Amino acid sequence: MAPNDRAPGPDGSQAVKRTLGGLSGIALGLRELRNEGWGTGHAARRAGLRPRHGYLAVGAAQT
């Protein structure tokens, strides 16, 4: 399901398109965070990350 793939009707409404676009943005943001090296299992400790960043990632992924 992509925001632009919806047919006319309730599934094609702007609200549904915005929601799908937002969910897509969450997935892209998580991918970017991981690709920056924060989730790739590096042994070196990464500076700047706190438990709240982990909670954000988990909560976003659950959505």
N, C-alpha and C positions, 0 to 999 in steps of 0.2 A: 504494500500500500504506500503510495506516494501522494503528497498533497495535490499534485496536478492530475492524478489518474482517476479521480472520482467523477462519476457520471452526474448529470443533472439530478436534482432532488435533494433529500436531506443529507446524503453522503457527499454531495458536491457543494455544500454550504461553506461560506467563508469561515464559520466557526470550526467546522471539521477540518478544513484545510489548514487553519492556523494551529490547531491542536496537533495534527500530524506533522506539520513543519516544526513545531516545538519539540516533539518527541525525537524527530530526526536530529535536531540541534543538540539534544542531550547525548545521543549516541556519538555524534561527531566530536563533541567536547570531551567525552570520556576517551575516545580513541586518541585525540590529540594529547591529552594528559599522559596516557600510557606511552605513546610514541616518543614523548620527550624524555623517557627513561625512568619515569617515576614508578612504573608498575612492571618493570621487566626483570626484577630479581637481582639487580646489581648489589654487590656486597657492600660497597661504600655507602655510608650513611648520607642521605640527601638532606640538605639544609632547607629550612623554610616550611616543610610540611608538618602539619599538626594532625592530631586525631580528627579534627573537624573536616579535614580534606578527605580522609577515609570515609567518614560518615556521609559526606556529600556524594562521593563516588558510589557508595553502596545504595544510598537512597535514590540517586538518579537511575542507577541500573535497575533497581526494583520497579521503578515507574515504567 
